[in-house]
Amino acid sequence: EAAVHRAGLAWTKFVIPNPFGRWEERRFQRLVMTRWSRGEAVHIDLPLYVRDNVPADLLALAYRAAVEGDFDGYCAPSCYAEPVGAFFQRMRREIRMRTGWDCSLTLAETQAFAEPIDRTNRTRLDRDALGWSEPSFWDAYADHYARPPLAL
């Protein structure tokens, strides 16, 4: 960081949480959406861990703002910083409303904690200032999995 400043360049640290959305990697949210789209049930083994899930398009807007200097050199974007079980209940509610899928979900009643309980970011994002719409995000996310894949 010091070398960057000596060179007269700007420095911004950007901490990426757990992104999800239409451009998500092959992670648990993708597995959940795929199973729900097939009418399959999902079980959450670790519902009590607190994790930070940030929509990928909101993350991209925050990154642009960070590069433009809006966060004074540090941005750890946060959106849905909540217990994993609560996040998947939120996801079920949003997806069920938009698709009519059953979105069957069960949560483990107990869990062992092999990792830190809370891994969340702390930069609260001004969604309006960034031009992000939560309903539009959920609409596009549900639509992405509801559409049949393109035949090649």
PyMOL commands that set and color helices and strands:
alter all, ss='L'
color gray80, all
select helices_A, chain A and resi 2-6+28-37+56-67+84-99+127-130+134-146
alter helices_A, ss='H'
color red, helices_A
select strands_A, chain A and resi 13-14+18-20+42-44+50-55+74-75+77-78+80-83+105-107+118-119+123-124
alter strands_A, ss='S'
color yellow, strands_A
deselect
rebuild
show_as cartoon
